[in-house]
């Protein structure tokens, strides 16, 4: 299975229609530069923003703009300046309910489901409920036929690559400890998925 293959336009459009039917806004862009521009259009300057750990966000070059430009209230910067031993509870609250959260996903099904796996679960609270605005950027190669194929992609492709990355950084592998499946969003306008017709992330 070629997990890095970009599907044809008809499948991308079908997936976008399914997501919209499930209450999720969708933008389709051609490349990572357009994806970055869309994020900057969606997030007002001065907003409170949390950037979750994401290879995709690194690849599109949005992280310095959010966390280093001074134009946004960066939650990640606040967390990096805090002491987890003495401020752990406060850090959990900050990370769980930012006004805006940016991240990516691990699979999107043609019938409009989104899968996100996590080892610690640290990003999931904001995605599920805590944030008023959730923006996910996903390379179109993450589109799969159905839920079963999404799970196969997760274990055969995503997990090995993420484990390899973590071993290089910390000497330990990753796990699918917690799995989030979004099948519908009930609050209009809360979740936006930017589908990029390039291979991005795992």
N, CA, C and O of each residue as an XYZ file, in Angstrom:
808
protein
N       0.848     -1.201      0.000
C       0.000      0.000      0.000
C       0.874      1.238      0.000
O       1.765      1.379      0.838
N       0.619      2.140     -0.945
C       1.381      3.385     -1.024
C       0.665      4.450     -0.191
O      -0.275      5.094     -0.658
N       1.125      4.623      1.045
C       0.473      5.555      1.970
C       0.822      7.009      1.679
O       0.321      7.910      2.352
N       1.671      7.248      0.688
C       2.056      8.618      0.345
C       1.433      9.074     -0.983
O       1.800     10.120     -1.519
N       0.522      8.309     -1.490
C      -0.104      8.643     -2.771
C      -1.208      9.679     -2.593
O      -2.075      9.535     -1.731
N      -1.167     10.718     -3.411
C      -2.226     11.739     -3.418
C      -3.398     11.216     -4.250
O      -3.202     10.865     -5.413
N      -4.606     11.154     -3.691
C      -5.754     10.664     -4.465
C      -6.157     11.650     -5.550
O      -5.727     12.803     -5.556
N      -6.982     11.181     -6.458
C      -7.404     12.076     -7.531
C      -8.406     13.105     -7.004
O      -8.932     12.980     -5.898
N      -8.649     14.108     -7.816
C      -9.473     15.240     -7.403
C     -10.881     14.817     -7.015
O     -11.462     15.398     -6.098
N     -11.439     13.827     -7.686
C     -12.791     13.383     -7.373
C     -12.875     12.837     -5.954
O     -13.846     13.104     -5.246
N     -11.883     12.087     -5.536
C     -11.880     11.532     -4.178
C     -11.693     12.641     -3.153
O     -12.334     12.634     -2.102
N     -10.822     13.586     -3.455
C     -10.624     14.720     -2.543
C     -11.925     15.492     -2.374
O     -12.305     15.839     -1.256
N     -12.606     15.760     -3.478
C     -13.868     16.504     -3.419
C     -14.946     15.695     -2.686
O     -15.716     16.254     -1.905
N     -15.000     14.400     -2.933
C     -15.972     13.539     -2.242
C     -15.726     13.569     -0.734
O     -16.668     13.658      0.054
N     -14.472     13.495     -0.345
C     -14.128     13.524      1.072
C     -14.514     14.861      1.694
O     -15.044     14.908      2.804
N     -14.246     15.942      0.975
C     -14.601     17.273      1.471
C     -16.109     17.397      1.657
O     -16.569     17.958      2.652
N     -16.876     16.877      0.704
C     -18.336     16.933      0.826
C     -18.823     16.134      2.037
O     -19.744     16.558      2.736
N     -18.211     14.993      2.278
C     -18.596     14.162      3.428
C     -18.283     14.871      4.737
O     -19.088     14.850      5.669
N     -17.121     15.495      4.808
C     -16.753     16.244      6.016
C     -17.738     17.380      6.270
O     -18.174     17.589      7.402
N     -18.081     18.103      5.227
C     -19.035     19.208      5.375
C     -20.391     18.703      5.836
O     -21.051     19.346      6.652
N     -20.810     17.550      5.317
C     -22.080     16.962      5.750
C     -22.045     16.580      7.228
O     -23.087     16.481      7.876
N     -20.836     16.366      7.755
C     -20.662     16.026      9.169
C     -20.333     17.246     10.032
O     -19.856     17.109     11.159
N     -20.591     18.435      9.495
C     -20.453     19.653     10.286
C     -19.056     20.228     10.358
O     -18.778     21.070     11.212
N     -18.170     19.788      9.475
C     -16.772     20.231      9.483
C     -16.500     21.072      8.239
O     -16.771     20.637      7.119
N     -15.968     22.268      8.435
C     -15.627     23.122      7.302
C     -14.366     22.587      6.620
O     -13.486     22.033      7.279
N     -14.286     22.754      5.315
C     -13.159     22.224      4.555
C     -12.663     23.265      3.555
O     -13.448     23.940      2.889
N     -11.343     23.373      3.470
C     -10.692     24.145      2.424
C      -9.718     23.215      1.697
O      -9.003     22.444      2.337
N      -9.688     23.284      0.391
C      -8.752     22.480     -0.398
C      -7.751     23.431     -1.050
O      -8.137     24.364     -1.754
N      -6.477     23.189     -0.813
C      -5.437     24.055     -1.367
C      -4.404     23.208     -2.110
O      -4.336     21.991     -1.938
N      -3.610     23.875     -2.931
C      -2.665     23.159     -3.788
C      -1.344     22.827     -3.113
O      -0.719     21.819     -3.442
N      -0.911     23.660     -2.174
C       0.420     23.464     -1.615
C       0.513     24.032     -0.199
O      -0.423     24.651      0.308
N       1.675     23.802      0.421
C       1.862     24.203      1.820
C       1.850     25.712      2.003
O       1.446     26.199      3.059
N       2.284     26.460      0.995
C       2.247     27.919      1.120
C       0.819     28.432      1.184
O       0.507     29.332      1.963
N      -0.046     27.852      0.360
C      -1.456     28.237      0.406
C      -2.084     27.833      1.738
O      -2.930     28.553      2.267
N      -1.679     26.694      2.278
C      -2.197     26.257      3.577
C      -1.815     27.248      4.667
O      -2.640     27.605      5.508
N      -0.570     27.688      4.651
C      -0.115     28.677      5.633
C      -0.933     29.958      5.522
O      -1.347     30.523      6.535
N      -1.165     30.413      4.301
C      -1.944     31.641      4.097
C      -3.373     31.483      4.628
O      -3.933     32.419      5.197
N      -3.958     30.295      4.440
C      -5.319     30.058      4.922
C      -5.380     30.127      6.443
O      -6.321     30.689      7.004
N      -4.380     29.558      7.112
C      -4.350     29.628      8.570
C      -4.288     31.074      9.029
O      -5.010     31.475      9.942
N      -3.428     31.853      8.399
C      -3.279     33.257      8.794
C      -4.555     34.048      8.514
O      -4.836     35.033      9.197
N      -5.324     33.624      7.521
C      -6.618     34.264      7.259
C      -7.641     33.895      8.347
O      -8.495     34.705      8.708
N      -7.539     32.680      8.854
C      -8.529     32.179      9.814
C      -8.278     32.635     11.244
O      -9.219     32.746     12.031
N      -7.019     32.901     11.591
C      -6.666     33.226     12.977
C      -6.380     34.719     13.100
O      -5.364     35.187     12.586
N      -7.243     35.475     13.763
C      -7.011     36.918     13.908
C      -5.762     37.208     14.736
O      -5.464     36.501     15.698
N      -5.047     38.241     14.356
C      -3.875     38.654     15.129
C      -4.289     39.000     16.557
O      -5.352     39.577     16.786
N      -3.454     38.647     17.488
C      -3.745     38.867     18.892
C      -4.484     37.728     19.564
O      -4.663     37.739     20.782
N      -4.920     36.736     18.779
C      -5.676     35.623     19.337
C      -4.782     34.709     20.161
O      -3.572     34.625     19.946
N      -5.414     34.026     21.112
C      -4.745     32.995     21.895
C      -4.673     31.729     21.038
O      -5.700     31.221     20.590
N      -3.459     31.223     20.813
C      -3.274     30.100     19.898
C      -2.356     29.052     20.518
O      -1.310     29.380     21.079
N      -2.758     27.795     20.410
C      -1.906     26.669     20.783
C      -1.543     25.886     19.535
O      -2.422     25.421     18.809
N      -0.247     25.740     19.283
C       0.222     24.900     18.180
C       0.608     23.545     18.749
O       1.537     23.447     19.551
N      -0.097     22.507     18.343
C       0.224     21.166     18.806
C       1.434     20.632     18.050
O       1.719     21.072     16.936
N       2.142     19.687     18.653
C       3.289     19.066     17.994
C       2.828     18.417     16.702
O       1.924     17.582     16.706
N       3.458     18.807     15.587
C       2.995     18.328     14.283
C       4.081     18.521     13.236
O       4.563     19.633     13.021
N       4.462     17.422     12.586
C       5.399     17.511     11.461
C       4.797     18.357     10.350
O       5.501     19.126      9.694
N       3.498     18.213     10.140
C       2.823     18.979      9.087
C       2.954     20.484      9.330
O       3.281     21.235      8.411
N       2.699     20.925     10.562
C       2.827     22.352     10.868
C       4.256     22.831     10.670
O       4.482     23.952     10.213
N       5.217     21.987     11.013
C       6.617     22.341     10.777
C       6.871     22.521      9.288
O       7.528     23.475      8.872
N       6.348     21.605      8.495
C       6.616     21.627      7.059
C       6.004     22.824      6.353
O       6.568     23.316      5.376
N       4.852     23.306      6.832
C       4.239     24.452      6.149
C       4.789     25.786      6.654
O       4.465     26.838      6.102
N       5.611     25.751      7.693
C       6.297     26.959      8.141
C       5.452     27.923      8.946
O       5.742     29.118      8.990
N       4.396     27.409      9.592
C       3.503     28.295     10.341
C       3.973     28.547     11.768
O       3.585     29.546     12.373
N       4.796     27.667     12.314
C       5.155     27.756     13.733
C       5.874     29.044     14.111
O       5.511     29.648     15.120
N       6.875     29.501     13.359
C       7.518     30.769     13.727
C       6.558     31.951     13.692
O       6.658     32.863     14.513
N       5.633     31.933     12.745
C       4.676     33.029     12.621
C       3.778     33.120     13.855
O       3.460     34.214     14.323
N       3.377     31.967     14.372
C       2.487     31.954     15.535
C       3.252     32.165     16.832
O       2.822     32.936     17.690
N       4.380     31.486     16.980
C       5.063     31.442     18.270
C       6.209     32.432     18.442
O       6.670     32.651     19.562
N       6.677     33.034     17.345
C       7.860     33.888     17.443
C       7.645     35.316     16.937
O       8.468     36.192     17.206
N       6.575     35.559     16.224
C       6.395     36.878     15.605
C       5.903     37.934     16.576
O       6.046     39.128     16.312
N       5.323     37.517     17.697
C       4.734     38.471     18.626
C       3.353     38.946     18.226
O       2.766     39.794     18.898
N       2.827     38.402     17.126
C       1.517     38.829     16.633
C       0.365     38.060     17.279
O      -0.799     38.435     17.140
N       0.705     36.972     17.992
C      -0.322     36.129     18.583
C       0.027     35.837     20.043
O       1.184     35.942     20.450
N      -0.979     35.473     20.811
C      -0.791     35.079     22.199
C      -0.499     33.573     22.208
O      -1.416     32.753     22.235
N       0.781     33.229     22.185
C       1.203     31.843     22.025
C       1.114     31.074     23.338
O       1.840     31.372     24.287
N       0.229     30.090     23.392
C       0.116     29.236     24.570
C       1.353     28.359     24.705
O       1.801     28.095     25.821
N       1.908     27.906     23.595
C       3.115     27.081     23.670
C       4.255     27.842     24.341
O       5.004     27.269     25.132
N       4.387     29.122     24.030
C       5.427     29.918     24.688
C       5.188     30.012     26.186
O       6.127     29.923     26.976
N       3.931     30.191     26.577
C       3.615     30.255     28.000
C       3.977     28.941     28.693
O       4.557     28.940     29.779
N       3.626     27.821     28.052
C       3.896     26.524     28.654
C       5.389     26.262     28.807
O       5.829     25.679     29.798
N       6.165     26.699     27.816
C       7.611     26.464     27.872
C       8.299     27.250     28.978
O       9.415     26.921     29.380
N       7.623     28.299     29.474
C       8.207     29.115     30.538
C       7.737     28.691     31.933
O       8.120     29.296     32.934
N       6.901     27.642     31.988
C       6.329     27.215     33.267
C       7.030     25.965     33.794
O       7.692     25.251     33.041
N       6.880     25.712     35.076
C       7.487     24.561     35.751
C       6.422     23.487     35.962
O       5.474     23.680     36.723
N       6.589     22.360     35.281
C       5.569     21.318     35.360
C       5.418     20.763     36.781
O       4.328     20.338     37.163
N       6.480     20.764     37.552
C       6.399     20.237     38.916
C       5.509     21.098     39.811
O       4.779     20.578     40.655
N       5.573     22.399     39.625
C       4.814     23.298     40.499
C       3.587     23.896     39.834
O       2.693     24.388     40.522
N       3.527     23.861     38.492
C       2.419     24.481     37.773
C       1.727     23.498     36.828
O       1.099     23.904     35.851
N       1.846     22.216     37.122
C       1.317     21.190     36.234
C      -0.161     21.324     35.946
O      -0.591     21.192     34.800
N      -0.935     21.584     36.974
C      -2.378     21.702     36.790
C      -2.715     22.907     35.917
O      -3.560     22.808     35.027
N      -2.082     24.014     36.156
C      -2.308     25.216     35.361
C      -1.923     24.974     33.903
O      -2.593     25.451     32.987
N      -0.839     24.230     33.698
C      -0.402     23.931     32.336
C      -1.417     23.055     31.618
O      -1.665     23.241     30.426
N      -2.001     22.107     32.328
C      -3.025     21.257     31.718
C      -4.222     22.073     31.251
O      -4.749     21.853     30.161
N      -4.644     23.013     32.084
C      -5.801     23.844     31.748
C      -5.505     24.712     30.526
O      -6.340     24.835     29.630
N      -4.321     25.308     30.494
C      -3.952     26.157     29.361
C      -3.945     25.364     28.060
O      -4.460     25.824     27.041
N      -3.360     24.176     28.102
C      -3.266     23.369     26.890
C      -4.572     22.771     26.438
O      -4.734     22.440     25.263
N      -5.520     22.626     27.368
C      -6.783     21.958     27.048
C      -7.846     22.882     26.473
O      -8.803     22.416     25.856
N      -7.686     24.206     26.672
C      -8.782     25.095     26.250
C      -8.298     26.408     25.648
O      -8.775     27.472     26.044
N      -7.360     26.361     24.697
C      -6.981     27.604     24.026
C      -8.105     28.085     23.103
O      -8.944     27.296     22.668
N      -8.110     29.363     22.818
C      -9.131     29.897     21.909
C      -9.022     29.243     20.532
O     -10.020     28.794     19.969
N      -7.818     29.196     20.006
C      -7.534     28.536     18.722
C      -6.515     27.425     18.950
O      -5.571     27.592     19.722
N      -6.704     26.299     18.283
C      -5.705     25.241     18.314
C      -5.400     24.817     16.878
O      -6.299     24.639     16.056
N      -4.106     24.660     16.604
C      -3.647     24.247     15.282
C      -2.982     22.884     15.395
O      -2.241     22.629     16.344
N      -3.241     22.015     14.437
C      -2.611     20.710     14.455
C      -2.840     19.971     13.156
O      -3.134     20.571     12.122
N      -2.700     18.657     13.226
C      -2.949     17.828     12.054
C      -3.671     16.565     12.501
O      -4.007     16.407     13.675
N      -3.903     15.672     11.552
C      -4.639     14.431     11.828
C      -3.856     13.278     11.195
O      -2.897     13.499     10.456
N      -4.278     12.048     11.495
C      -3.545     10.894     10.965
C      -4.264     10.190      9.829
O      -3.637      9.482      9.040
N      -5.575     10.378      9.739
C      -6.318      9.809      8.615
C      -7.662     10.513      8.481
O      -8.260     10.954      9.462
N      -8.117     10.602      7.233
C      -9.437     11.153      6.918
C     -10.121     10.162      5.988
O      -9.557      9.790      4.959
N     -11.319      9.732      6.334
C     -12.004      8.757      5.491
C     -12.889      9.455      4.456
O     -13.324     10.591      4.643
N     -13.134      8.753      3.384
C     -13.949      9.329      2.316
C     -15.373      9.629      2.770
O     -16.047     10.469      2.175
N     -15.841      8.945      3.828
C     -17.187      9.226      4.336
C     -17.178     10.248      5.469
O     -18.181     10.420      6.162
N     -16.039     10.932      5.659
C     -16.035     12.100      6.537
C     -15.695     11.874      7.988
O     -16.139     12.635      8.847
N     -14.921     10.853      8.286
C     -14.430     10.646      9.647
C     -12.960     11.051      9.735
O     -12.211     10.938      8.765
N     -12.562     11.526     10.920
C     -11.190     11.958     11.148
C     -10.617     11.166     12.318
O     -11.261     11.039     13.360
N      -9.401     10.630     12.147
C      -8.747      9.863     13.195
C      -7.471     10.568     13.640
O      -6.674     11.023     12.820
N      -7.297     10.647     14.960
C      -6.086     11.215     15.545
C      -5.636     10.299     16.675
O      -6.381     10.066     17.627
N      -4.433      9.790     16.570
C      -3.867      8.946     17.613
C      -2.924      9.764     18.471
O      -2.345     10.752     18.019
N      -2.777      9.335     19.729
C      -1.898     10.055     20.646
C      -1.307      9.096     21.665
O      -1.950      8.126     22.068
N      -0.088      9.373     22.074
C       0.536      8.605     23.145
C       0.060      9.107     24.508
O      -0.393      8.319     25.338
N       0.163     10.410     24.735
C      -0.217     10.984     26.032
C      -1.652     11.501     26.071
O      -2.260     11.556     27.140
N      -2.199     11.880     24.916
C      -3.529     12.476     24.872
C      -3.543     13.970     25.105
O      -4.610     14.571     25.232
N      -2.363     14.579     25.164
C      -2.279     15.991     25.553
C      -2.996     16.934     24.594
O      -3.451     18.002     25.004
N      -3.101     16.552     23.327
C      -3.742     17.442     22.367
C      -5.243     17.201     22.225
O      -5.948     18.009     21.620
N      -5.731     16.093     22.780
C      -7.091     15.670     22.459
C      -8.184     16.493     23.131
O      -9.253     16.681     22.550
N      -7.937     16.986     24.340
C      -8.967     17.765     25.039
C      -9.360     19.002     24.245
O     -10.544     19.308     24.105
N      -8.367     19.708     23.728
C      -8.649     20.903     22.941
C      -9.401     20.554     21.661
O     -10.317     21.271     21.259
N      -9.016     19.463     21.030
C      -9.658     19.049     19.793
C     -11.117     18.655     20.021
O     -11.995     19.018     19.239
N     -11.362     17.921     21.084
C     -12.703     17.373     21.313
C     -13.701     18.455     21.701
O     -14.819     18.496     21.189
N     -13.277     19.347     22.629
C     -14.257     20.286     23.195
C     -13.660     21.616     23.654
O     -14.312     22.654     23.542
N     -12.436     21.598     24.165
C     -11.913     22.757     24.885
C     -11.706     24.006     24.065
O     -11.898     25.109     24.577
N     -11.322     23.874     22.809
C     -11.049     25.039     21.972
C     -12.284     25.499     21.219
O     -13.100     24.692     20.775
N     -12.404     26.808     21.085
C     -13.505     27.367     20.301
C     -13.287     27.179     18.807
O     -14.242     27.076     18.036
N     -12.016     27.137     18.407
C     -11.682     27.022     16.981
C     -10.573     25.984     16.808
O      -9.493     26.116     17.384
N     -10.850     24.961     16.015
C      -9.891     23.896     15.736
C      -9.548     23.943     14.251
O     -10.432     23.883     13.396
N      -8.259     24.050     13.956
C      -7.809     24.071     12.559
C      -6.811     22.944     12.361
O      -5.753     22.918     12.990
N      -7.156     22.018     11.482
C      -6.263     20.906     11.145
C      -5.797     21.040      9.712
O      -6.586     21.340      8.816
N      -4.517     20.816      9.502
C      -3.952     20.778      8.157
C      -3.586     19.333      7.857
O      -2.906     18.684      8.651
N      -4.035     18.826      6.712
C      -3.783     17.423      6.369
C      -3.350     17.294      4.921
O      -4.044     17.749      4.013
N      -2.198     16.670      4.711
C      -1.812     16.306      3.355
C      -2.841     15.339      2.786
O      -3.344     14.474      3.502
N      -3.155     15.481      1.506
C      -4.224     14.672      0.908
C      -3.900     13.184      0.877
O      -4.789     12.360      0.663
N      -2.628     12.831      1.090
C      -2.275     11.407      1.136
C      -2.891     10.702      2.339
O      -2.900      9.473      2.400
N      -3.403     11.470      3.295
C      -4.019     10.882      4.489
C      -5.479     10.475      4.270
O      -6.109      9.909      5.163
N      -6.007     10.761      3.096
C      -7.368     10.331      2.772
C      -7.369      8.837      2.464
O      -6.572      8.359      1.657
N      -8.271      8.106      3.117
C      -8.401      6.662      2.905
C      -9.864      6.310      2.670
O     -10.760      7.125      2.889
N     -10.084      5.088      2.224
C     -11.434      4.670      1.831
C     -12.408      4.672      3.001
O     -13.494      5.245      2.906
N     -12.018      4.024      4.121
C     -12.960      3.850      5.221
C     -12.218      3.721      6.548
O     -10.995      3.856      6.604
N     -12.980      3.455      7.627
C     -12.402      3.387      8.966
C     -11.368      2.271      9.082
O     -10.308      2.470      9.675
N     -11.664      1.111      8.526
C     -10.710     -0.005      8.607
C      -9.389      0.356      7.941
O      -8.320      0.036      8.459
N      -9.463      1.019      6.799
C      -8.244      1.432      6.114
C      -7.522      2.514      6.906
O      -6.292      2.573      6.897
N      -8.264      3.356      7.580
C      -7.645      4.378      8.425
C      -6.851      3.735      9.556
O      -5.742      4.174      9.860
N      -7.401      2.710     10.172
C      -6.690      2.017     11.237
C      -5.458      1.306     10.704
O      -4.417      1.281     11.361
N      -5.571      0.737      9.534
C      -4.407      0.093      8.916
C      -3.324      1.111      8.636
O      -2.149      0.861      8.903
N      -3.707      2.249      8.103
C      -2.738      3.311      7.840
C      -2.042      3.737      9.132
O      -0.827      3.934      9.164
N      -2.822      3.873     10.177
C      -2.291      4.325     11.454
C      -1.204      3.391     11.979
O      -0.133      3.835     12.394
N      -1.498      2.081     11.954
C      -0.554      1.121     12.539
C       0.577      0.727     11.599
O       1.690      0.452     12.049
N       0.303      0.696     10.301
C       1.335      0.263      9.361
C       2.256      1.388      8.919
O       3.412      1.150      8.568
N       1.750      2.601      8.934
C       2.529      3.720      8.380
C       2.860      4.782      9.426
O       4.032      5.081      9.659
N       1.839      5.348     10.051
C       2.047      6.483     10.947
C       2.837      6.112     12.193
O       3.825      6.770     12.520
N       2.415      5.073     12.883
C       3.064      4.704     14.149
C       4.547      4.378     13.978
O       5.352      4.866     14.772
N       4.951      3.583     12.992
C       6.385      3.325     12.836
C       7.206      4.591     12.591
O       8.306      4.727     13.125
N       6.685      5.506     11.795
C       7.418      6.743     11.522
C       7.509      7.627     12.757
O       8.554      8.220     13.028
N       6.409      7.714     13.510
C       6.423      8.521     14.727
C       7.329      7.895     15.786
O       8.019      8.609     16.513
N       7.331      6.576     15.874
C       8.217      5.902     16.819
C       9.679      6.152     16.472
O      10.509      6.386     17.351
N       9.977      6.099     15.198
C      11.351      6.378     14.752
C      11.765      7.802     15.118
O      12.890      8.040     15.557
N      10.840      8.743     14.930
C      11.140     10.139     15.263
C      11.405     10.300     16.760
O      12.361     10.966     17.158
N      10.564      9.692     17.580
C      10.723      9.829     19.026
C      11.969      9.116     19.539
O      12.610      9.590     20.477
N      12.314      7.989     18.938
C      13.534      7.290     19.347
C      14.763      8.161     19.123
O      15.680      8.175     19.943
N      14.776      8.886     18.011
C      15.904      9.770     17.728
C      15.974     10.923     18.713
O      17.059     11.361     19.096
N      14.806     11.414     19.122
C      14.764     12.563     20.027
C      14.929     12.174     21.493
O      15.677     12.809     22.236
N      14.213     11.110     21.901
C      14.125     10.791     23.326
C      14.541      9.365     23.678
O      14.624      9.013     24.854
N      14.798      8.556     22.674
C      15.217      7.188     22.935
C      14.100      6.227     23.263
O      14.365      5.109     23.704
N      12.842      6.632     23.058
C      11.695      5.765     23.346
C      10.725      5.776     22.155
O      10.642      6.779     21.445
N      10.000      4.689     21.928
C       9.027      4.649     20.829
C       7.718      5.320     21.219
O       7.514      5.688     22.376
N       6.841      5.473     20.244
C       5.509      6.003     20.497
C       4.511      4.855     20.623
O       4.848      3.697     20.374
N       3.286      5.187     21.009
C       2.211      4.210     21.134
C       0.890      4.844     20.696
O       0.714      6.061     20.758
N      -0.017      3.998     20.259
C      -1.391      4.459     20.060
C      -2.111      4.218     21.385
O      -2.904      3.286     21.520
N      -1.818      5.074     22.350
C      -2.391      4.913     23.683
C      -3.837      5.383     23.733
O      -4.665      4.828     24.455
N      -4.122      6.421     22.947
C      -5.464      6.998     22.923
C      -5.806      7.342     21.477
O      -4.962      7.825     20.722
N      -7.036      7.089     21.112
C      -7.457      7.292     19.725
C      -8.740      8.112     19.694
O      -9.744      7.746     20.305
N      -8.688      9.228     18.972
C      -9.848     10.096     18.810
C     -10.433      9.892     17.413
O      -9.720      9.954     16.412
N     -11.746      9.649     17.364
C     -12.461      9.554     16.095
C     -13.530     10.636     16.081
O     -14.441     10.632     16.909
N     -13.415     11.552     15.145
C     -14.417     12.602     14.964
C     -15.336     12.173     13.821
O     -14.904     12.079     12.673
N     -16.585     11.918     14.137
C     -17.538     11.535     13.093
C     -18.524     12.657     12.781
O     -19.209     12.627     11.759
N     -18.589     13.657     13.683
C     -19.489     14.788     13.450
C     -19.117     15.914     14.410
O     -18.707     15.656     15.542
N     -19.257     17.150     13.966
C     -19.098     18.316     14.840
C     -20.447     19.024     14.926
O     -21.044     19.376     13.909
N     -20.918     19.226     16.159
C     -22.262     19.780     16.345
C     -22.268     21.305     16.407
O     -23.330     21.917     16.288
N     -21.117     21.923     16.589
C     -21.052     23.377     16.667
C     -20.587     23.931     15.324
O     -19.427     23.742     14.956
N     -21.458     24.604     14.587
C     -21.094     25.100     13.254
C     -19.874     26.020     13.305
O     -19.773     26.900     14.159
N     -18.955     25.793     12.371
C     -17.795     26.660     12.243
C     -16.678     26.392     13.218
O     -15.662     27.087     13.194
N     -16.837     25.400     14.077
C     -15.804     25.165     15.096
C     -14.561     24.497     14.518
O     -13.442     24.884     14.855
N     -14.740     23.499     13.651
C     -13.611     22.748     13.096
C     -13.445     23.066     11.619
O     -14.408     23.057     10.852
N     -12.207     23.347     11.236
C     -11.862     23.534      9.828
C     -10.719     22.603      9.469
O      -9.713     22.543     10.177
N     -10.871     21.886      8.382
C      -9.800     21.039      7.863
C      -9.297     21.649      6.561
O     -10.071     21.906      5.639
N      -7.998     21.874      6.504
C      -7.356     22.353      5.277
C      -6.676     21.159      4.625
O      -5.664     20.668      5.124
N      -7.228     20.694      3.515
C      -6.651     19.572      2.783
C      -5.670     20.115      1.757
O      -6.020     20.956      0.929
N      -4.443     19.628      1.819
C      -3.374     20.109      0.941
C      -3.025     19.025     -0.067
O      -2.778     17.879      0.309
N      -3.006     19.379     -1.328
C      -2.716     18.404     -2.374
C      -1.206     18.185     -2.529
O      -0.652     18.216     -3.628
N      -0.581     17.965     -1.389
C       0.838     17.612     -1.306
C       0.995     16.573     -0.193
O       0.130     16.439      0.672
N       2.097     15.852     -0.229
C       2.411     14.912      0.845
C       2.999     15.704      2.002
O       4.076     16.289      1.887
N       2.273     15.714      3.124
C       2.715     16.423      4.319
C       2.518     15.520      5.526
O       1.499     14.837      5.633
N       3.478     15.511      6.426
C       3.350     14.768      7.669
C       3.339     13.273      7.472
O       3.637     12.772      6.388
N       2.988     12.559      8.541
C       2.960     11.102      8.539
C       1.572     10.572      8.232
O       1.370      9.358      8.190
